[in-house]
Amino acid sequence: MSDLRHRILLHAYVTEKAMDEMERQNKLEFLVDRRATRQEVRRAVESIYQCKVDKITIKIVRVGKVATVRLAKEHSAEDIGGRAGVF
């Protein structure tokens, strides 16, 4: 199961906008597998980083599929971003 979770979340997607959303709106962005659904992304983030996800939006960009994950208020996007390799 852990191999599957790590194949869904490829890596953190870091842009200036993503960094601003992380600080202001408690959101993180991940480049995900093109076949991944919102539910699969939610399960992968919650199990890998032990946090609660409020909402997920997904967009298709040139580099692939990007999932924007808004975390619950009790979890800090900056702390989880540090573990995800944003910094």
RONUSE-564499 format. One record per atom (N, C-alpha, C): atom name; residue in one letter; x negated, y negated, z negated. Coordinates in pm, whole numbers. Example, Ala and Ser with C-alpha at 12.3 -4.5 7.8 and 13.67 -1.06 7.14 Angstrom:
! residues 2
<"N" "a" <-1319 569 -780>>,
<"CA" "a" <-1230 450 -780>>,
<"C" "a" <-1320 330 -780>>,
<"N" "s" <-1285 225 -708>>,
<"CA" "s" <-1367 106 -714>>,
<"C" "s" <-1290 -3 -787>>,
END
This chain:
! residues 87
<"N" "m" <-83 120 0>>,
<"CA" "m" <0 0 0>>,
<"C" "m" <-86 -125 0>>,
<"N" "s" <-199 -125 -71>>,
<"CA" "s" <-280 -246 -76>>,
<"C" "s" <-338 -277 61>>,
<"N" "d" <-370 -174 141>>,
<"CA" "d" <-420 -200 276>>,
<"C" "d" <-315 -271 359>>,
<"N" "l" <-190 -231 345>>,
<"CA" "l" <-82 -294 420>>,
<"C" "l" <-65 -440 380>>,
<"N" "r" <-70 -469 250>>,
<"CA" "r" <-55 -607 204>>,
<"C" "r" <-166 -695 259>>,
<"N" "h" <-288 -642 261>>,
<"CA" "h" <-400 -721 309>>,
<"C" "h" <-400 -733 460>>,
<"N" "r" <-330 -647 529>>,
<"CA" "r" <-316 -663 673>>,
<"C" "r" <-208 -763 708>>,
<"N" "i" <-113 -786 619>>,
<"CA" "i" <-9 -887 643>>,
<"C" "i" <-67 -1026 625>>,
<"N" "l" <-134 -1052 513>>,
<"CA" "l" <-198 -1181 487>>,
<"C" "l" <-340 -1175 542>>,
<"N" "l" <-367 -1245 651>>,
<"CA" "l" <-499 -1240 710>>,
<"C" "l" <-597 -1329 634>>,
<"N" "h" <-562 -1457 615>>,
<"CA" "h" <-644 -1548 535>>,
<"C" "h" <-568 -1678 513>>,
<"N" "a" <-620 -1760 422>>,
<"CA" "a" <-559 -1890 395>>,
<"C" "a" <-579 -1979 517>>,
<"N" "y" <-480 -2060 549>>,
<"CA" "y" <-484 -2152 662>>,
<"C" "y" <-504 -2292 605>>,
<"N" "v" <-623 -2348 624>>,
<"CA" "v" <-659 -2473 558>>,
<"C" "v" <-666 -2587 660>>,
<"N" "t" <-578 -2686 641>>,
<"CA" "t" <-579 -2810 719>>,
<"C" "t" <-560 -2924 621>>,
<"N" "e" <-573 -3047 670>>,
<"CA" "e" <-549 -3162 581>>,
<"C" "e" <-405 -3163 532>>,
<"N" "k" <-312 -3132 619>>,
<"CA" "k" <-172 -3128 581>>,
<"C" "k" <-147 -3019 477>>,
<"N" "a" <-209 -2903 495>>,
<"CA" "a" <-193 -2793 400>>,
<"C" "a" <-248 -2831 263>>,
<"N" "m" <-361 -2901 260>>,
<"CA" "m" <-419 -2944 132>>,
<"C" "m" <-327 -3045 63>>,
<"N" "d" <-268 -3136 141>>,
<"CA" "d" <-175 -3235 84>>,
<"C" "d" <-50 -3166 28>>,
<"N" "e" <4 -3069 102>>,
<"CA" "e" <121 -2995 53>>,
<"C" "e" <88 -2915 -72>>,
<"N" "m" <-35 -2864 -81>>,
<"CA" "m" <-75 -2787 -197>>,
<"C" "m" <-72 -2877 -321>>,
<"N" "e" <-122 -2999 -310>>,
<"CA" "e" <-126 -3090 -424>>,
<"C" "e" <10 -3148 -459>>,
<"N" "r" <86 -3187 -359>>,
<"CA" "r" <212 -3259 -384>>,
<"C" "r" <335 -3169 -398>>,
<"N" "q" <340 -3059 -322>>,
<"CA" "q" <463 -2980 -317>>,
<"C" "q" <446 -2835 -362>>,
<"N" "n" <329 -2800 -416>>,
<"CA" "n" <303 -2666 -468>>,
<"C" "n" <320 -2559 -359>>,
<"N" "k" <261 -2587 -239>>,
<"CA" "k" <272 -2495 -126>>,
<"C" "k" <134 -2450 -81>>,
<"N" "l" <130 -2328 -27>>,
<"CA" "l" <9 -2273 35>>,
<"C" "l" <45 -2225 175>>,
<"N" "e" <-54 -2226 264>>,
<"CA" "e" <-32 -2174 398>>,
<"C" "e" <-127 -2057 424>>,
<"N" "f" <-74 -1953 488>>,
<"CA" "f" <-151 -1835 521>>,
<"C" "f" <-131 -1801 667>>,
<"N" "l" <-238 -1758 733>>,
<"CA" "l" <-226 -1699 865>>,
<"C" "l" <-186 -1555 842>>,
<"N" "v" <-77 -1512 904>>,
<"CA" "v" <-24 -1378 879>>,
<"C" "v" <-16 -1300 1010>>,
<"N" "d" <2 -1171 997>>,
<"CA" "d" <18 -1084 1112>>,
<"C" "d" <142 -1126 1191>>,
<"N" "r" <133 -1123 1321>>,
<"CA" "r" <244 -1167 1406>>,
<"C" "r" <372 -1086 1385>>,
<"N" "r" <359 -961 1344>>,
<"CA" "r" <476 -875 1325>>,
<"C" "r" <537 -886 1187>>,
<"N" "a" <475 -960 1096>>,
<"CA" "a" <521 -968 957>>,
<"C" "a" <650 -1050 946>>,
<"N" "t" <740 -1002 861>>,
<"CA" "t" <864 -1075 834>>,
<"C" "t" <848 -1159 707>>,
<"N" "r" <945 -1244 680>>,
<"CA" "r" <941 -1326 558>>,
<"C" "r" <938 -1239 433>>,
<"N" "q" <1018 -1134 432>>,
<"CA" "q" <1023 -1046 315>>,
<"C" "q" <889 -977 292>>,
<"N" "e" <823 -935 398>>,
<"CA" "e" <693 -871 384>>,
<"C" "e" <588 -969 333>>,
<"N" "v" <592 -1092 383>>,
<"CA" "v" <499 -1194 337>>,
<"C" "v" <523 -1224 190>>,
<"N" "r" <650 -1236 151>>,
<"CA" "r" <685 -1262 10>>,
<"C" "r" <630 -1152 -81>>,
<"N" "r" <654 -1026 -44>>,
<"CA" "r" <606 -914 -125>>,
<"C" "r" <454 -912 -133>>,
<"N" "a" <387 -942 -22>>,
<"CA" "a" <241 -940 -20>>,
<"C" "a" <184 -1049 -110>>,
<"N" "v" <237 -1172 -101>>,
<"CA" "v" <187 -1282 -183>>,
<"C" "v" <213 -1255 -331>>,
<"N" "e" <334 -1211 -363>>,
<"CA" "e" <368 -1186 -503>>,
<"C" "e" <285 -1073 -563>>,
<"N" "s" <256 -969 -486>>,
<"CA" "s" <180 -858 -542>>,
<"C" "s" <30 -887 -548>>,
<"N" "i" <-25 -955 -448>>,
<"CA" "i" <-169 -983 -448>>,
<"C" "i" <-206 -1089 -552>>,
<"N" "y" <-127 -1197 -558>>,
<"CA" "y" <-162 -1310 -645>>,
<"C" "y" <-82 -1315 -775>>,
<"N" "q" <3 -1217 -802>>,
<"CA" "q" <84 -1210 -924>>,
<"C" "q" <154 -1344 -953>>,
<"N" "c" <234 -1389 -859>>,
<"CA" "c" <307 -1515 -875>>,
<"C" "c" <448 -1497 -819>>,
<"N" "k" <533 -1596 -843>>,
<"CA" "k" <670 -1594 -792>>,
<"C" "k" <681 -1692 -677>>,
<"N" "v" <741 -1649 -567>>,
<"CA" "v" <757 -1731 -448>>,
<"C" "v" <900 -1784 -443>>,
<"N" "d" <915 -1917 -423>>,
<"CA" "d" <1048 -1976 -410>>,
<"C" "d" <1100 -1966 -267>>,
<"N" "k" <1018 -2008 -170>>,
<"CA" "k" <1065 -2016 -33>>,
<"C" "k" <950 -1993 64>>,
<"N" "i" <982 -1936 178>>,
<"CA" "i" <882 -1913 283>>,
<"C" "i" <938 -1966 414>>,
<"N" "t" <857 -2045 483>>,
<"CA" "t" <888 -2085 620>>,
<"C" "t" <776 -2034 709>>,
<"N" "i" <813 -1995 829>>,
<"CA" "i" <715 -1939 922>>,
<"C" "i" <720 -2017 1052>>,
<"N" "k" <601 -2044 1106>>,
<"CA" "k" <593 -2112 1236>>,
<"C" "k" <488 -2041 1321>>,
<"N" "i" <510 -2046 1451>>,
<"CA" "i" <416 -1988 1547>>,
<"C" "i" <333 -2103 1604>>,
<"N" "v" <201 -2092 1590>>,
<"CA" "v" <110 -2193 1642>>,
<"C" "v" <10 -2124 1735>>,
<"N" "r" <-78 -2200 1794>>,
<"CA" "r" <-173 -2145 1890>>,
<"C" "r" <-260 -2034 1831>>,
<"N" "v" <-299 -2050 1706>>,
<"CA" "v" <-387 -1951 1645>>,
<"C" "v" <-313 -1827 1595>>,
<"N" "g" <-180 -1830 1591>>,
<"CA" "g" <-103 -1715 1545>>,
<"C" "g" <20 -1758 1468>>,
<"N" "k" <57 -1679 1370>>,
<"CA" "k" <176 -1702 1289>>,
<"C" "k" <131 -1755 1153>>,
<"N" "v" <186 -1870 1113>>,
<"CA" "v" <149 -1934 987>>,
<"C" "v" <270 -1935 894>>,
<"N" "a" <250 -1882 773>>,
<"CA" "a" <355 -1881 672>>,
<"C" "a" <324 -1987 568>>,
<"N" "t" <420 -2077 543>>,
<"CA" "t" <409 -2176 437>>,
<"C" "t" <487 -2123 318>>,
<"N" "v" <419 -2106 206>>,
<"CA" "v" <476 -2042 88>>,
<"C" "v" <488 -2145 -23>>,
<"N" "r" <611 -2173 -66>>,
<"CA" "r" <632 -2261 -182>>,
<"C" "r" <643 -2174 -305>>,
<"N" "l" <557 -2204 -402>>,
<"CA" "l" <552 -2125 -525>>,
<"C" "l" <648 -2180 -629>>,
<"N" "a" <687 -2095 -722>>,
<"CA" "a" <771 -2136 -833>>,
<"C" "a" <696 -2237 -919>>,
<"N" "k" <769 -2320 -990>>,
<"CA" "k" <707 -2428 -1068>>,
<"C" "k" <611 -2379 -1174>>,
<"N" "e" <632 -2259 -1226>>,
<"CA" "e" <544 -2209 -1332>>,
<"C" "e" <407 -2164 -1280>>,
<"N" "h" <389 -2161 -1148>>,
<"CA" "h" <261 -2122 -1089>>,
<"C" "h" <201 -2240 -1014>>,
<"N" "s" <71 -2258 -1024>>,
<"CA" "s" <1 -2368 -960>>,
<"C" "s" <-58 -2323 -827>>,
<"N" "a" <-27 -2396 -721>>,
<"CA" "a" <-80 -2363 -589>>,
<"C" "a" <-231 -2383 -586>>,
<"N" "e" <-283 -2476 -665>>,
<"CA" "e" <-427 -2500 -667>>,
<"C" "e" <-501 -2380 -729>>,
<"N" "d" <-446 -2322 -835>>,
<"CA" "d" <-509 -2205 -898>>,
<"C" "d" <-508 -2085 -802>>,
<"N" "i" <-393 -2060 -740>>,
<"CA" "i" <-381 -1948 -649>>,
<"C" "i" <-461 -1975 -521>>,
<"N" "g" <-466 -2100 -478>>,
<"CA" "g" <-547 -2135 -362>>,
<"C" "g" <-694 -2109 -386>>,
<"N" "g" <-741 -2131 -507>>,
<"CA" "g" <-878 -2099 -541>>,
<"C" "g" <-907 -1951 -528>>,
<"N" "r" <-811 -1867 -569>>,
<"CA" "r" <-828 -1722 -557>>,
<"C" "r" <-815 -1676 -410>>,
<"N" "a" <-737 -1754 -331>>,
<"CA" "a" <-715 -1717 -191>>,
<"C" "a" <-829 -1762 -100>>,
<"N" "g" <-921 -1843 -152>>,
<"CA" "g" <-1033 -1887 -71>>,
<"C" "g" <-1015 -2021 -3>>,
<"N" "v" <-923 -2103 -53>>,
<"CA" "v" <-902 -2235 4>>,
<"C" "v" <-1019 -2327 -26>>,
<"N" "f" <-1073 -2315 -147>>,
<"CA" "f" <-1184 -2405 -188>>,
<"C" "f" <-1316 -2339 -166>>,
END
